Amino acid sequence: MSAYDTLLAAMDATKMDQVIVMRIDLAELLAEVDSLRTGGATKPATKYSAEFEEAWTLYPARPGASKAAAFKAWSARLKAGATALEMIAGTAKYAAYVKAERTEAHFIKQAATFYGPGEHFSADWTPRRPDTGGQLAGAGRPPRGPAPETDDERAARRSRWGIPGVEGNDAPY
């Protein structure tokens, strides 16, 4: 039952022209009244702004994420002076960071925290390691540790230890 129907039912039940309402969703009621005035031809108002919807599609998936809580934080940052473009750019950087770092889903920040008072969207989200495009970490890097032994170095070592197979070494084994 909608807010409008609730009010009508309350007026019918009390047989009064006025009804005192303690709690009602005014936005829903006004949208429904507008819809009834135009014969139901109006499209219901979207709950979220287009900029927030764009940021939400960019934001990495996180279990338990609350779109409503994220929008509340988003709106608070807009009122505090942040711009939508700034927050969308920060979201894109964070999404790239999460992908490059291969962050597990449960370690991804909640969107409400990301857009919250800490303004994580304005942080430097430069990955610590570049995105290797699916290659193993370290591919294309020089190997760690000492450089491989040359043939001359190997022969000298074998000779010092008396290992057969080296000229001038007649060790029995």
C-alpha positions, 0 to 999 in steps of 0.5 A, a space after each residue: 500500500 502506498 503512502 497516498 493510499 494510506 492517507 486515503 484509508 485513514 481519512 475514510 476511517 476517521 470520516 474527517 477532512 484532516 488527518 494528523 500524520 506522525 510519519 510518512 514518506 513525503 517524497 513518495 507521496 508527492 511523486 504519487 500525487 504528481 503521477 495521479 495528476 498527469 494520469 500516471 504518465 510520469 516516470 518515477 523519479 530516480 533515487 540516485 543522480 546520474 553522476 553517482 550511477 556512473 561512479 557506482 558502475 566503476 566501483 569494484 564489486 564488494 560483498 555486502 556493499 550498500 548503494 544507499 549508504 554510499 549515496 548518502 556519503 556521496 551526497 554529504 561530500 558534495 555538500 562539503 565541497 567535493 565535485 562529482 568529477 573528482 569523486 568519479 576520477 578517484 573511483 576509477 583510480 581505485 578500481 584500477 588499483 584494486 585490479 592491479 593489486 589483485 585485491 581480494 573482494 573482502 578487502 575492498 573498501 565499502 563504498 560508503 567508507 570510500 566516499 565518507 569523511 575520510 575522502 579516500 577518493 582523493 588519495 593517491 591510488 597508484 599501484 605498488 606493482 604494475 598490472 602485468 596483464 595476467 603474467 606471473 609477478 616478476 616476469 620480464 624482470 632480471 633474476 634475483 641473486 648472483 649472476 649465473 656462473 660462466 664456463 670459466 668460473 665453473 671450470 676454476 671451481 671444479 678444479 679447486 675442489 678436485 672434481 674430475 672432468 677438468 684438464 689438469 685434474 687427475 683426481 680418482 673420482 
